[in-house]
Amino acid sequence: MWFWLALGSAVFAALTSILAKIGIEGVGSNLATAIRTMVVVVMAWGMVFITHQQDGLNAISQKSWIFLVLSGLATGASWLCYYKALQIGEAVKVVPIDKLSVVITLVMAFLFLHEKFTAKSAIGCILIGAGTLMMAL
């Protein structure tokens, strides 16, 4: 199941890039990010209430709150950078560079989460990095 959800995420992320590039024309990147964020907030809270998970708010630990807030700040910073880059650059160049997050995530997961970094992971990182450079330059 995780594979299909991850594939869905990739498809929707691709749609996000294309739809954003079309929609951002003539709109400030920060305003566009704010509009997108409002839609995401409504969708996310809608899913919380549809799945009856709102009672879980009280059970969230302080550590989880801190890291979820930090994650939200990182997401916001990422979206602000992404929309500005998309506004002034070509989607075919901006998107591959944005996807370097895969390589950065693997390295951070190894360093901070002590997850395994295998030969397969290293080769994948090299190929993603090389592919990104080929597409962006």
C-alpha atoms as one frame of an Amber mdcrd trajectory, in Angstrom:
protein
   0.000   0.000   0.000   2.826   2.435   0.815   4.072   2.131  -2.783   0.749
   3.226  -4.273   0.478   6.117  -1.826   4.038   7.206  -2.639   3.281   6.957
  -6.364   0.133   9.014  -5.824   2.243  11.571  -4.000   4.609  11.780  -6.976
   1.735  12.208  -9.445   0.085  14.915  -7.334   3.458  16.653  -6.819   3.910
  16.697 -10.593   0.424  18.147 -11.029   1.246  20.713  -8.344   4.211  21.949
 -10.362   2.333  22.213 -13.639  -0.800  23.768 -12.142   1.284  26.201 -10.071
   3.349  27.309 -13.060   0.136  28.112 -14.944  -1.599  29.682 -11.941   1.278
  31.830 -10.733   1.331  33.941 -13.897   0.662  37.517 -12.843   0.421  36.603
  -9.140   3.080  37.328  -6.518   4.841  34.158  -5.419   4.159  34.781  -1.713
   0.456  35.381  -2.369   0.300  32.247  -4.502   1.962  30.255  -1.715  -0.538
  31.635   0.823  -3.495  30.654  -1.378  -2.078  27.159  -1.878  -1.456  26.857
   1.856  -5.038  27.848   2.702  -6.329  25.092   0.435  -3.946  22.558   2.013
  -5.016  23.601   5.534  -8.706  23.169   4.698  -8.043  19.772   3.092  -5.878
  18.559   5.973  -8.350  19.554   8.700 -11.181  18.145   6.602  -9.406  14.771
   6.583  -8.852  14.975  10.355 -12.589  15.420  10.941 -13.676  12.916   8.269
 -11.462  10.248   9.876 -12.432  11.306  13.434  -8.832  11.917  14.519  -9.444
  15.304  16.172  -9.494  13.671  19.625  -5.802  12.824  19.181  -4.802  16.474
  19.681  -4.648  16.039  23.457  -2.367  13.004  23.197   0.394  14.712  21.208
   3.614  14.974  23.213   5.587  18.188  23.585   8.429  16.680  21.544   6.020
  15.815  18.727   4.539  19.328  18.807   8.012  20.888  18.537   9.088  18.709
  15.629   5.759  19.012  13.807   5.934  22.810  14.102   9.542  22.780  12.864
   8.476  20.531   9.989   5.686  22.988   9.163   8.156  25.876   9.147  10.466
  23.899   6.846   7.510  23.140   4.560   6.561  26.808   4.449  10.116  27.860
   3.655  10.321  25.180   0.966   7.058  26.308  -0.633   8.072  29.982  -0.578
  11.385  29.174  -2.259   9.742  26.778  -4.705   7.032  29.192  -5.845   9.510
  32.035  -6.326  11.843  29.744  -8.283   8.916  28.469 -10.348   7.769  32.012
 -11.036  11.127  33.176 -12.389  12.476  29.897 -13.782  11.358  27.147 -16.113
   9.462  24.238 -14.540  11.691  21.764 -16.414  14.701  23.182 -14.548  13.171
  24.112 -11.184  11.446  20.780 -10.524  14.516  18.532 -10.916  16.524  20.744
  -8.571  13.654  20.646  -6.070  13.783  16.857  -6.250  17.352  16.921  -4.975
  15.465  16.804  -1.686  15.515  13.019  -2.189  19.314  12.963  -1.997  19.417
  15.449   0.877  16.785  13.429   2.776  18.750  10.195   2.379  21.920  11.840
   3.698  20.057  13.445   6.629  18.272  10.177   7.438  21.665   8.496   7.635
  23.232  11.251   9.749  20.382  12.129  12.113  18.069   9.100  12.145  20.847
   6.505  11.825  19.043   4.764   8.990  20.999   2.431   6.750  22.892   3.945
   3.851  23.601   1.060   1.507  25.536   0.785  -1.718  22.170   0.854  -3.491
  21.312   4.126  -1.712  24.677   5.639  -2.636  24.310   4.649  -6.292  20.775
   6.038  -6.333  21.946   9.331  -4.834  24.704   9.625  -7.419  22.310   8.874
 -10.275  19.672  11.336  -8.997  22.339  13.998  -8.538  23.792  13.396 -12.008
  20.336  13.322 -13.566  19.401  16.563 -11.864  22.540  18.276 -13.168  21.873
  16.989 -16.683  18.280  18.274 -16.624  18.973  21.615 -14.952  22.075  22.755
 -16.809
